[in-house]
C-alpha cells in the first residue's frame, strides 16, 4: 500500500528533514529577504530533478508530476520567512543571524515540504497527476507573500483543484493534527492614529487642547464599535498596543500617536467597521477641539477552509494517523496570508502538533523560546504526501 510506503520513506528521511530544518532555523531571514533560504530550497529541488520557477523575487513554485496519466493538480504551500526576534534558546541550531529568529515554525514548514517532495519523487511511478509545491516569502509582513505569488501566476496554468497548507501548533501535542472546516482565521488590519491638539504646561490646561485626553476618549469609544455594532455571532477584536504621548509629568504634548489592530471574520462588517471607526475618531477629536488622522492599512482577508477539501484532507489524516490523533480546532483570531489562496481556490489549512511537555517544549509562537518537538517531522512530510495523493485520486 502507498500509505505504508509513505510512512516507511518518511521514517527513513527523518534525519535529513531534521537536518534541513536545523539549517534553515540557524540561518533565518526576514520577510522578503529570504535569498539564502530560497537558494537552499532551489539546490534541494535541483538534487531531486524537480523543475521550478522563481516568483516574487525569493519565492519558488515547483511541479512534480507522477508517471501515471492524469491532468489533476493539487498545490501544497510552505512559507519561509522569519521574525525580528532575538532567540533565547541555547541549542546547537540557534539562530546565527542576531535579532532574527524562526519563531513561527516556517523553518519546519519548508523542511517538511522538501521532505514531502522527496517522498513523492520516490513514488512517481505509482501515482498520476501533478503536485505543485509553493515555497512563498513574506507571510509575516504586509502585503503578504501569498498575494504576490498569486499575482505572478502561482495558481494558474492550470489552476489547482485545491491548495493545502500546514502550520505548527505548540498547543497541540506531537503526534496529533487539527482541522476546522469553514471560517478559521481572522482578517487583519493595522490602525495608525494621530491625534493633534495644542500642547503646553500641565498646570494650565485651560490654555491647551489636550490630545492625551482626546486619545483616551477615542480608545474607549472605539471599543463600542465592536460591542454595540458588530453582530455578536461575528468574532471581532480591536486592540491598541502602542500609545505614544511624548510629553512629561508637567508637559502636555501637541500630539498623540496610537497603533492597533482590528480583526474579524466577515468582509462586509470589516469594511463597515473601518468607516465607523474613522468617523467616530475624527468626530470625537473635532468635538473636543482637536483633529484626528485615522489611517487603516488593510491586511490579509479572513481564512476559510473549503468544506469538501477540508473534510477530505481530514479523512486522509485519520487514515494516516488514526482517528484519535485528529482533533477539532476552534476559531483562531490570529491572521495568515494563506487566506489569499483560500479566497481564490479551495483551501485547507491545518495544524501540526509540536508540543512536548516532558521535553519542556511548550513556548508559544512569536516568542524568543519557541521551538518544536522534532518528532513532529515524522508526521508532517508524510501526511502532506498522503493528502496530496488522495486528492489526486491515487489512493
C-alpha positions in Angstrom: 0.0 0.0 0.0 1.1 3.5 -0.8 0.3 4.6 2.8 2.8 2.1 4.3 5.4 3.1 1.7 4.9 6.8 2.6 5.3 6.0 6.3 8.5 4.0 5.7 10.1 6.6 3.5 9.1 9.4 6.0 10.9 7.5 8.7 14.0 6.9 6.5 14.1 10.6 5.7 13.6 11.9 9.2 17.2 12.7 10.0 17.6 14.5 6.7 14.4 16.5 7.2 15.5 17.4 10.8 18.9 18.5 9.4 17.3 20.7 6.8 15.1 22.2 9.4 18.0 23.0 11.7 20.0 24.5 8.8 17.1 26.8 8.0 16.5 27.6 11.6 20.1 28.6 12.1 20.0 30.9 9.1 16.8 32.9 9.4 15.9 35.7 7.1 13.3 38.4 7.4 10.2 38.7 5.2 11.1 39.4 1.5 14.8 38.9 2.3 14.9 35.1 2.1 17.6 34.9 -0.5 19.8 32.2 1.1 16.7 30.2 2.1 15.5 30.4 -1.5 18.8 29.2 -2.8 18.9 26.4 -0.3 15.4 25.2 -1.5 16.4 25.5 -5.1 19.5 23.4 -4.5 17.4 20.7 -2.9 15.0 20.7 -5.8 17.9 20.5 -8.2 19.1 17.4 -6.5 15.7 15.9 -6.9 15.4 16.9 -10.5 12.2 18.8 -9.8 11.7 21.8 -12.2 10.8 25.2 -10.7 10.4 28.9 -11.4 11.2 31.9 -9.2 8.3 34.2 -8.3 8.0 37.3 -6.1 11.8 37.6 -6.0 12.5 34.9 -3.4 9.5 32.6 -3.9 9.7 29.3 -5.7 7.0 27.3 -7.5 7.9 23.7 -8.4 5.9 21.0 -10.1 6.3 17.3 -9.5 4.4 15.0 -12.0 3.6 11.4 -11.4 4.3 8.9 -14.1 0.7 7.7 -14.5 -1.6 9.6 -16.8 -3.7 12.3 -15.1 -4.5 16.0 -15.5 -5.3 16.6 -11.8 -3.3 19.3 -10.0 -3.1 19.8 -6.2 -1.0 22.6 -4.6 1.0 22.4 -1.3 2.3 25.5 0.4 5.1 26.4 2.8 6.2 29.8 4.0 9.9 30.6 4.6 10.4 33.9 6.4 11.5 34.6 10.0 10.7 37.2 12.6 12.7 40.2 14.1 13.1 38.3 17.4 16.3 37.6 19.3 16.4 33.8 20.0 16.8 32.8 23.7 17.2 29.0 23.1 20.6 27.5 23.8 20.6 24.8 21.1 23.1 23.7 18.5 20.9 25.1 15.7 20.4 28.5 17.4 20.0 31.5 15.1 23.2 32.8 13.7 21.6 35.9 12.5 21.4 38.2 15.6 17.9 39.6 16.2 16.2 37.3 13.6 14.6 34.0 14.5 12.3 31.3 13.1 9.8 31.8 15.9 6.8 30.8 13.9 7.8 27.4 12.5 8.4 28.4 8.9 11.6 26.5 9.0 9.5 23.5 9.9 7.1 24.1 7.1 9.8 24.5 4.5 11.8 21.5 5.6 8.6 19.4 5.8 7.6 20.3 2.3 11.0 19.5 0.9 10.6 16.1 2.7 7.2 15.7 1.0 8.9 16.4 -2.4 11.4 13.7 -1.8 8.8 11.2 -0.7 6.8 11.9 -3.9 9.8 11.6 -6.1 10.4 8.1 -4.8 6.7 7.3 -5.6 6.5 8.8 -9.1 5.9 5.5 -10.8 2.9 4.8 -8.6 0.8 8.0 -9.0 -0.7 10.3 -11.6 -1.3 14.0 -11.5 0.8 17.0 -10.6 1.8 18.3 -7.1 2.6 22.0 -7.2 5.0 22.9 -4.4 4.7 26.6 -3.4 7.5 28.0 -1.2 6.5 31.6 -0.5 8.2 34.5 1.1 6.9 37.2 3.4 4.0 35.6 5.3 4.8 37.8 8.3 4.7 41.2 6.6 2.1 43.1 4.5 1.2 42.8 1.7 1.9 39.1 2.3 3.9 36.9 0.0 0.9 34.9 -0.9 -0.7 37.9 -2.6 2.4 38.4 -4.6 2.7 34.8 -5.6 -0.9 34.7 -6.8 -0.4 37.9 -8.8 2.6 36.3 -10.5 0.6 33.2 -11.5 1.3 30.7 -8.8 -2.3 29.5 -9.1 -2.6 29.5 -12.9 -1.6 27.3 -15.9 -3.5 25.3 -14.8 -5.4 26.3 -11.7 -5.0 23.6 -9.0 -8.2 21.9 -7.8 -7.2 23.0 -4.3 -4.3 24.1 -2.0 -3.2 22.6 1.3 -1.2 24.4 4.0 0.3 23.0 7.2 1.3 25.1 10.2 2.9 24.2 13.5 0.8 24.4 16.7 2.5 24.4 20.1 -0.8 24.0 21.8 -1.3 20.5 20.3 0.9 17.7 21.4 3.2 16.0 18.9 1.6 13.1 17.1 -1.7 15.0 16.6 -3.1 17.3 14.0 -6.0 19.7 14.0 -8.6 20.7 11.4 -11.5 23.1 11.1 -14.0 23.5 8.3 -15.3 26.9 7.2 -14.1 30.2 8.7 -11.0 29.6 10.7 -8.7 32.6 11.0 -9.3 36.4 11.1 -8.7 39.2 8.7 -6.1 41.7 10.0 -5.9 45.5 9.6 -3.3 47.8 11.1 -4.5 51.1 12.6 -2.4 54.2 12.7 -4.0 57.2 14.5 -2.6 60.6 15.1 -4.5 62.9 17.5 -3.4 66.5 17.4 -4.2 69.3 19.9 -2.3 72.2 21.4 0.4 71.4 23.9 1.6 73.4 26.9 2.1 73.4 30.7 0.3 70.6 32.5 -0.7 73.0 35.3 -2.5 75.3 32.8 -4.9 73.0 30.9 -7.2 75.9 30.1 -4.7 77.2 27.6 -4.2 73.8 25.9 -6.2 71.3 23.8 -5.1 68.1 25.4 -4.5 65.3 22.8 -3.9 62.8 25.6 -7.4 63.2 26.9 -8.8 63.2 23.4 -6.9 60.0 22.6 -8.1 58.3 25.8 -11.7 59.1 24.9 -11.2 57.7 21.4 -9.6 54.5 22.6 -12.6 53.8 24.9 -15.2 54.9 22.4 -13.8 52.8 19.6 -14.4 49.7 21.7 -18.1 50.4 21.4 -17.8 50.0 17.6 -17.2 46.3 18.4 -19.5 45.8 21.4 -22.5 47.8 20.0 -22.3 47.5 16.2 -20.8 44.0 15.4 -23.2 41.0 15.2 -22.5 39.1 18.4 -22.1 36.0 16.4 -19.3 37.5 14.3 -15.9 37.4 16.2 -14.2 40.8 16.2 -11.2 42.1 18.0 -10.0 45.7 18.4 -6.7 46.3 20.3 -4.3 49.1 20.7 -0.8 48.1 21.6 1.1 51.3 21.1 0.4 54.7 22.6 2.9 57.5 22.3 2.3 60.8 24.1 5.8 62.3 24.2 5.2 64.9 26.9 6.3 64.9 30.5 4.8 64.9 34.0 4.0 68.6 33.6 4.0 68.9 29.8 1.0 68.2 27.6 2.3 67.2 24.1 1.0 68.6 20.8 0.0 65.2 19.5 -0.5 61.5 20.5 0.1 58.5 18.2 -1.8 55.3 18.5 -1.2 52.0 16.8 -3.6 49.0 16.9 -5.1 46.1 15.1 -8.6 45.2 14.0 -9.6 41.6 13.2 -12.8 39.9 12.2 -14.3 37.0 10.2 -16.7 38.9 7.9 -15.6 41.1 5.0 -18.7 43.3 4.8 -18.5 44.0 8.6 -14.8 44.6 8.2 -15.4 47.4 5.7 -18.4 48.9 7.7 -16.2 48.9 10.9 -13.5 50.8 9.1 -15.8 53.6 8.1 -17.4 53.7 11.6 -14.1 53.8 13.4 -12.7 56.6 11.3 -15.9 58.7 11.5 -16.1 58.3 15.3 -12.5 59.1 16.0 -12.4 62.2 13.7 -15.7 63.5 15.1 -14.7 63.0 18.7 -11.4 64.8 18.2 -13.2 67.7 16.5 -15.8 67.9 19.2 -13.0 68.3 21.8 -11.1 71.0 19.8 -8.5 68.8 18.2 -8.1 66.8 15.0 -7.5 63.1 14.2 -5.8 61.4 11.3 -7.1 57.8 11.1 -5.2 55.6 8.7 -6.2 52.0 8.1 -3.7 49.7 6.4 -5.8 46.9 5.1 -4.2 43.5 5.7 -5.0 39.9 5.0 -8.6 38.7 4.4 -10.1 36.1 6.7 -9.1 32.5 6.1 -11.8 30.0 5.1 -11.3 26.2 4.8 -13.4 24.9 2.0 -15.7 22.3 3.4 -15.3 19.5 0.8 -11.5 19.7 0.6 -11.1 20.0 4.4 -13.4 17.0 5.0 -11.4 15.0 2.5 -8.0 16.1 4.0 -9.2 15.3 7.5 -10.3 11.9 6.5 -6.9 11.3 5.0 -5.3 12.4 8.2 -7.5 10.0 10.2 -6.5 7.2 7.8 -2.8 8.1 8.1 -2.5 8.9 11.8 -5.6 7.2 13.4 -8.8 9.0 14.2 -7.8 9.5 17.8 -4.9 11.7 16.6 -7.0 14.2 14.6 -8.7 16.9 16.7 -11.1 19.8 16.1 -9.8 23.3 16.0 -11.6 26.4 17.3 -11.7 29.8 15.5 -8.3 31.5 15.8 -8.2 35.3 15.7 -4.6 35.4 14.5 -4.1 36.0 10.8 -2.4 34.1 8.0 -1.8 35.1 4.4 -2.7 31.6 3.3 -6.1 33.3 3.4 -5.3 34.9 0.0 -5.1 31.4 -1.5 -8.3 30.3 0.2 -10.2 33.3 -1.3 -9.1 32.2 -4.8 -9.4 28.4 -4.8 -10.5 25.7 -2.4 -8.1 25.7 0.5 -7.4 23.6 3.6 -5.1 25.0 6.3 -4.5 22.6 9.2 -2.3 22.4 12.3 0.6 20.1 13.0 1.1 19.4 16.8 4.6 20.2 18.1 4.2 20.3 21.9 6.1 18.0 24.2 5.7 18.9 27.9 8.2 16.2 29.0 10.9 17.9 27.0 9.7 21.4 28.1 8.8 22.3 24.5 5.7 24.4 25.3 6.5 28.0 24.2 4.1 29.9 22.0 4.9 31.0 18.5 6.4 34.5 18.2 8.4 34.2 21.4 12.2 34.0 21.9 11.9 30.5 23.4 9.8 28.9 20.7 11.0 25.5 19.5 9.4 22.3 18.3 9.5 18.6 19.2 11.2 17.4 16.0 9.3 14.1 16.2 6.6 16.2 14.5 8.7 15.8 11.4 8.0 12.1 11.5 4.4 13.2 10.6 4.4 16.4 8.6 6.2 15.4 5.4 4.4 12.0 5.1 0.9 13.4 5.9 1.2 16.1 3.2 2.3 13.5 0.7 -0.6 11.2 1.7 -3.2 14.1 1.5 -1.8 15.1 -1.9 -2.0 11.6 -3.4 -5.5 11.1 -2.0 -6.7 14.4 -3.6 -5.2 13.4 -6.9 -7.2 10.2 -6.8 -4.4 7.8 -6.4 -5.4 6.1 -3.1 
